[in-house]
Amino acid sequence: KLHINNSLFSNNTALKPFGGVSGICLYNNSELVVQNTNFTYNAAHRWGVVYGYVGCTISVYNSQFIGQYGGSIYGIDHVTIIVKDTSFINNTMVSTYDHSAVIDILYNSTLLLRDSIIQNNTASSSTVLDVQYGCSATLNNVTAMFNTKHDEGSANIGISHSSTLHITDSTFRYAAGLLVSVFYSSIMDTSNCTYSDNLDGVLFLQSGSSAHVANCIFTRNA
């Protein structure tokens, strides 16, 4: 178990271990706990600044990811990610090899993101969140504003291949590019949320997917 507390990771550039590029790498049921720590202006061209693979657990509390080049947190294959009271601001994601968002989860992984801010991030593909292949993501009390994705056919939040997304008590504003896409037999449910001033649509469903909306406000979206 690796525990990081009251620390700063700044202006680091990741090399290429194990065929990919990451900052902090966890493998095979390892555990990472990050508290009161800032990640600023680091570069991880593939995967993310924090990367977990096969059964790992990543917990991040009261921290900041600011000005990263590449994704912030990436989990593949039964990885559990818990993020609370954390900000993701002014990050630029690239997807030369894989999808890269602020947080990516793939292959039966889970995410709990709560009491956090995602603001002014830019990506060619999914910007805020990418959830694929049997994953489950839960967002509670999240504020996402001024995030931008550039590629056609993608969205700020992408859910696909039998994955689920649960969003409660959250606010999404001023997104450039489609906000949420739900593809390939995936499910989204959202309640007690506000979606306003988004520029290119809020929700797109395709290929046997479904969405459940309750007690939400949609206003001034284009």
C-alpha positions as a Markdown table, in Angstrom:
| # | Residue | x | y | z |
|---|---|---|---|---|
| 1 | Lys | 0.0 | 0.0 | 0.0 |
| 2 | Leu | 1.3 | 3.4 | -1.0 |
| 3 | His | 0.1 | 6.4 | 1.1 |
| 4 | Ile | 0.9 | 9.9 | -0.2 |
| 5 | Asn | 0.0 | 12.9 | 2.0 |
| 6 | Asn | 0.6 | 16.6 | 1.9 |
| 7 | Ser | 2.8 | 16.4 | -1.2 |
| 8 | Leu | 3.4 | 18.2 | -4.5 |
| 9 | Phe | 4.1 | 16.6 | -7.9 |
| 10 | Ser | 5.0 | 19.3 | -10.4 |
| 11 | Asn | 6.5 | 19.6 | -13.9 |
| 12 | Asn | 7.3 | 15.9 | -14.2 |
| 13 | Thr | 7.3 | 14.0 | -17.6 |
| 14 | Ala | 6.6 | 10.3 | -17.6 |
| 15 | Leu | 8.6 | 7.9 | -19.6 |
| 16 | Lys | 7.3 | 4.7 | -21.2 |
| 17 | Pro | 7.2 | 1.7 | -18.7 |
| 18 | Phe | 5.4 | -1.5 | -19.9 |
| 19 | Gly | 4.6 | -0.1 | -23.3 |
| 20 | Gly | 2.6 | 2.9 | -22.0 |
| 21 | Val | 3.1 | 6.2 | -20.3 |
| 22 | Ser | 2.0 | 7.1 | -16.8 |
| 23 | Gly | 3.2 | 8.8 | -13.6 |
| 24 | Ile | 2.3 | 6.7 | -10.6 |
| 25 | Cys | 1.7 | 3.1 | -11.8 |
| 26 | Leu | -0.1 | 0.4 | -9.8 |
| 27 | Tyr | -0.3 | -3.2 | -10.8 |
| 28 | Asn | -1.9 | -6.4 | -9.6 |
| 29 | Asn | -4.1 | -5.6 | -6.6 |
| 30 | Ser | -2.0 | -2.7 | -5.3 |
| 31 | Glu | -3.5 | 0.1 | -3.3 |
| 32 | Leu | -2.9 | 3.9 | -3.4 |
| 33 | Val | -4.2 | 6.5 | -1.0 |
| 34 | Val | -3.6 | 10.2 | -1.9 |
| 35 | Gln | -4.5 | 13.0 | 0.5 |
| 36 | Asn | -4.0 | 16.7 | 0.5 |
| 37 | Thr | -1.7 | 16.5 | -2.5 |
| 38 | Asn | -1.4 | 18.7 | -5.6 |
| 39 | Phe | -0.5 | 17.5 | -9.1 |
| 40 | Thr | 0.5 | 20.4 | -11.3 |
| 41 | Tyr | 1.7 | 20.6 | -14.9 |
| 42 | Asn | 2.8 | 17.0 | -15.3 |
| 43 | Ala | 2.9 | 15.2 | -18.6 |
| 44 | Ala | 1.7 | 11.6 | -19.1 |
| 45 | His | 1.1 | 11.0 | -22.8 |
| 46 | Arg | -0.8 | 7.7 | -22.4 |
| 47 | Trp | -3.2 | 6.6 | -19.7 |
| 48 | Gly | -2.8 | 9.1 | -16.9 |
| 49 | Val | -0.8 | 10.7 | -14.1 |
| 50 | Val | -2.2 | 8.0 | -11.8 |
| 51 | Tyr | -2.7 | 4.6 | -13.4 |
| 52 | Gly | -4.1 | 1.4 | -11.9 |
| 53 | Tyr | -4.2 | -2.0 | -13.6 |
| 54 | Val | -5.8 | -5.3 | -12.5 |
| 55 | Gly | -7.6 | -5.2 | -9.2 |
| 56 | Cys | -6.1 | -2.1 | -7.8 |
| 57 | Thr | -7.7 | 0.5 | -5.5 |
| 58 | Ile | -7.1 | 4.2 | -5.9 |
| 59 | Ser | -8.4 | 6.7 | -3.4 |
| 60 | Val | -7.9 | 10.4 | -3.7 |
| 61 | Tyr | -9.1 | 12.9 | -1.1 |
| 62 | Asn | -8.8 | 16.7 | -0.9 |
| 63 | Ser | -6.3 | 17.0 | -3.8 |
| 64 | Gln | -5.9 | 19.0 | -7.0 |
| 65 | Phe | -5.0 | 18.0 | -10.6 |
| 66 | Ile | -4.1 | 21.3 | -12.4 |
| 67 | Gly | -2.5 | 21.8 | -15.8 |
| 68 | Gln | -1.8 | 18.1 | -16.6 |
| 69 | Tyr | -1.0 | 17.1 | -20.2 |
| 70 | Gly | -2.7 | 13.7 | -20.4 |
| 71 | Gly | -5.4 | 12.1 | -18.3 |
| 72 | Ser | -5.4 | 12.5 | -14.5 |
| 73 | Ile | -6.6 | 9.1 | -13.3 |
| 74 | Tyr | -6.9 | 5.9 | -15.4 |
| 75 | Gly | -8.1 | 2.4 | -14.2 |
| 76 | Ile | -8.2 | -0.8 | -16.3 |
| 77 | Asp | -9.6 | -4.2 | -15.3 |
| 78 | His | -11.5 | -4.4 | -12.0 |
| 79 | Val | -10.0 | -1.3 | -10.6 |
| 80 | Thr | -11.8 | 0.7 | -7.9 |
| 81 | Ile | -11.4 | 4.5 | -7.9 |
| 82 | Ile | -12.7 | 6.7 | -5.1 |
| 83 | Val | -12.3 | 10.5 | -5.4 |
| 84 | Lys | -13.7 | 13.0 | -2.9 |
| 85 | Asp | -13.2 | 16.8 | -2.4 |
| 86 | Thr | -10.8 | 17.1 | -5.4 |
| 87 | Ser | -10.5 | 19.6 | -8.2 |
| 88 | Phe | -9.5 | 18.9 | -11.9 |
| 89 | Ile | -8.8 | 22.2 | -13.6 |
| 90 | Asn | -7.1 | 23.4 | -16.8 |
| 91 | Asn | -6.0 | 19.9 | -17.9 |
| 92 | Thr | -5.4 | 19.0 | -21.5 |
| 93 | Met | -6.1 | 15.4 | -22.5 |
| 94 | Val | -4.7 | 13.5 | -25.5 |
| 95 | Ser | -5.8 | 10.3 | -27.1 |
| 96 | Thr | -3.0 | 9.3 | -29.3 |
| 97 | Tyr | -3.2 | 5.6 | -28.2 |
| 98 | Asp | -6.2 | 5.3 | -25.9 |
| 99 | His | -9.2 | 7.4 | -24.9 |
| 100 | Ser | -8.0 | 9.9 | -22.3 |
| 101 | Ala | -10.3 | 12.0 | -20.1 |
| 102 | Val | -9.9 | 13.5 | -16.7 |
| 103 | Ile | -10.9 | 10.1 | -15.4 |
| 104 | Asp | -11.0 | 6.9 | -17.5 |
| 105 | Ile | -12.2 | 3.5 | -16.4 |
| 106 | Leu | -12.3 | 0.3 | -18.5 |
| 107 | Tyr | -13.2 | -3.4 | -18.1 |
| 108 | Asn | -15.4 | -3.9 | -15.0 |
| 109 | Ser | -13.9 | -1.1 | -13.0 |
| 110 | Thr | -15.9 | 1.2 | -10.7 |
| 111 | Leu | -15.7 | 4.9 | -9.9 |
| 112 | Leu | -17.2 | 7.0 | -7.0 |
| 113 | Leu | -16.6 | 10.7 | -7.6 |
| 114 | Arg | -18.2 | 13.1 | -5.1 |
| 115 | Asp | -17.9 | 16.7 | -3.8 |
| 116 | Ser | -15.5 | 17.6 | -6.6 |
| 117 | Ile | -15.0 | 20.2 | -9.3 |
| 118 | Ile | -14.1 | 19.6 | -13.0 |
| 119 | Gln | -13.5 | 22.8 | -14.8 |
| 120 | Asn | -11.9 | 24.2 | -18.0 |
| 121 | Asn | -10.5 | 21.0 | -19.3 |
| 122 | Thr | -9.9 | 20.2 | -23.0 |
| 123 | Ala | -9.8 | 16.9 | -24.9 |
| 124 | Ser | -10.0 | 15.6 | -28.4 |
| 125 | Ser | -12.3 | 12.8 | -27.2 |
| 126 | Ser | -14.1 | 12.5 | -23.9 |
| 127 | Thr | -13.2 | 15.3 | -21.6 |
| 128 | Val | -14.7 | 14.8 | -18.1 |
| 129 | Leu | -15.2 | 11.0 | -17.9 |
| 130 | Asp | -14.8 | 7.9 | -20.1 |
| 131 | Val | -16.5 | 4.7 | -18.9 |
| 132 | Gln | -16.3 | 1.5 | -21.1 |
| 133 | Tyr | -16.8 | -2.2 | -21.0 |
| 134 | Gly | -18.9 | -3.2 | -18.0 |
| 135 | Cys | -17.9 | -0.4 | -15.8 |
| 136 | Ser | -20.0 | 1.6 | -13.2 |
| 137 | Ala | -19.5 | 5.3 | -12.4 |
| 138 | Thr | -21.3 | 7.3 | -9.7 |
| 139 | Leu | -21.1 | 11.1 | -9.5 |
| 140 | Asn | -22.5 | 12.9 | -6.5 |
| 141 | Asn | -22.3 | 16.7 | -5.8 |
| 142 | Val | -20.0 | 17.3 | -8.8 |
| 143 | Thr | -19.7 | 20.6 | -10.5 |
| 144 | Ala | -18.5 | 20.5 | -14.2 |
| 145 | Met | -18.1 | 23.7 | -16.1 |
| 146 | Phe | -16.4 | 25.1 | -19.2 |
| 147 | Asn | -15.1 | 21.7 | -20.4 |
| 148 | Thr | -14.4 | 21.3 | -24.1 |
| 149 | Lys | -14.1 | 18.2 | -26.4 |
| 150 | His | -13.2 | 18.6 | -30.1 |
| 151 | Asp | -13.7 | 15.3 | -32.0 |
| 152 | Glu | -17.0 | 14.6 | -33.8 |
| 153 | Gly | -18.7 | 11.5 | -32.5 |
| 154 | Ser | -17.5 | 11.8 | -28.9 |
| 155 | Ala | -18.8 | 13.6 | -25.8 |
| 156 | Asn | -17.6 | 15.3 | -22.6 |
| 157 | Ile | -18.8 | 12.2 | -20.8 |
| 158 | Gly | -18.8 | 8.9 | -22.7 |
| 159 | Ile | -20.5 | 5.7 | -21.5 |
| 160 | Ser | -20.3 | 2.6 | -23.6 |
| 161 | His | -20.3 | -1.2 | -23.9 |
| 162 | Ser | -22.7 | -2.3 | -21.1 |
| 163 | Ser | -21.6 | 0.3 | -18.6 |
| 164 | Thr | -23.7 | 2.4 | -16.1 |
| 165 | Leu | -23.5 | 6.0 | -15.0 |
| 166 | His | -25.4 | 7.4 | -12.0 |
| 167 | Ile | -25.4 | 11.2 | -11.4 |
| 168 | Thr | -27.1 | 12.9 | -8.5 |
| 169 | Asp | -27.1 | 16.4 | -7.0 |
| 170 | Ser | -24.6 | 17.7 | -9.6 |
| 171 | Thr | -24.3 | 20.7 | -12.0 |
| 172 | Phe | -23.1 | 20.7 | -15.6 |
| 173 | Arg | -22.7 | 24.1 | -17.3 |
| 174 | Tyr | -21.0 | 25.6 | -20.3 |
| 175 | Ala | -19.8 | 22.4 | -22.0 |
| 176 | Ala | -18.6 | 22.8 | -25.5 |
| 177 | Gly | -19.3 | 19.6 | -27.5 |
| 178 | Leu | -22.0 | 17.1 | -26.7 |
| 179 | Leu | -22.2 | 16.6 | -22.9 |
| 180 | Val | -23.1 | 12.9 | -22.5 |
| 181 | Ser | -23.2 | 10.0 | -25.0 |
| 182 | Val | -24.5 | 6.6 | -23.9 |
| 183 | Phe | -23.7 | 3.8 | -26.4 |
| 184 | Tyr | -23.9 | 0.0 | -26.8 |
| 185 | Ser | -26.4 | -1.3 | -24.2 |
| 186 | Ser | -25.3 | 1.2 | -21.5 |
| 187 | Ile | -27.5 | 2.9 | -18.9 |
| 188 | Met | -27.5 | 6.4 | -17.5 |
| 189 | Asp | -29.7 | 7.6 | -14.6 |
| 190 | Thr | -29.6 | 11.2 | -13.3 |
| 191 | Ser | -31.6 | 12.9 | -10.5 |
| 192 | Asn | -31.7 | 16.3 | -8.8 |
| 193 | Cys | -29.2 | 17.7 | -11.3 |
| 194 | Thr | -28.9 | 21.0 | -13.2 |
| 195 | Tyr | -27.9 | 21.0 | -16.9 |
| 196 | Ser | -27.6 | 24.6 | -18.2 |
| 197 | Asp | -25.9 | 26.7 | -20.9 |
| 198 | Asn | -24.3 | 23.7 | -22.6 |
| 199 | Leu | -23.5 | 24.5 | -26.3 |
| 200 | Asp | -23.9 | 21.2 | -28.3 |
| 201 | Gly | -26.6 | 19.1 | -26.7 |
| 202 | Val | -26.9 | 17.3 | -23.4 |
| 203 | Leu | -27.7 | 13.6 | -24.1 |
| 204 | Phe | -27.3 | 11.2 | -27.0 |
| 205 | Leu | -28.5 | 7.6 | -26.8 |
| 206 | Gln | -27.5 | 4.8 | -29.3 |
| 207 | Ser | -27.4 | 1.1 | -29.8 |
| 208 | Gly | -29.9 | -0.3 | -27.2 |
| 209 | Ser | -28.9 | 2.2 | -24.4 |
| 210 | Ser | -31.3 | 3.9 | -22.0 |
| 211 | Ala | -31.5 | 6.9 | -19.7 |
| 212 | His | -33.7 | 7.6 | -16.6 |
| 213 | Val | -34.1 | 11.3 | -15.6 |
| 214 | Ala | -35.8 | 12.5 | -12.5 |
| 215 | Asn | -36.2 | 15.9 | -10.8 |
| 216 | Cys | -33.6 | 17.6 | -13.1 |
| 217 | Ile | -33.5 | 21.1 | -14.5 |
| 218 | Phe | -32.5 | 21.7 | -18.2 |
| 219 | Thr | -32.2 | 25.3 | -19.2 |
| 220 | Arg | -30.6 | 27.4 | -21.9 |
| 221 | Asn | -28.9 | 24.5 | -23.6 |
| 222 | Ala | -28.3 | 24.6 | -27.4 |
